[in-house]
Amino acid sequence: MADVIDVANDHADYLLQMALERRQRGPSNSVSAEECEVCDEPIPEPRRLAIPGCVTCIICQAIRERRQ
């Protein structure tokens, strides 16, 4: 039987895989997202203006970069 931590890890892995699949489709020249595609938190306007086409918040992007 899976415990809560296993379920949370499985969910985090699923979200990461979904985000990586979207990223592999290529860079976007579109307007930056207003909400993070990983955690659904708002992306601050300065970040959206500084990084056109961004789709993740600062925290989720930092996690992605550490895992790579």
Secondary structure, DSSP 4 states (H G I P E B T S, - for coil): ---HHHHHHHHHHHHHHHHHHHHHT----SPPPSB-TTT-PBPPHHHHHHSTT--S-HHHHHHHHHH-
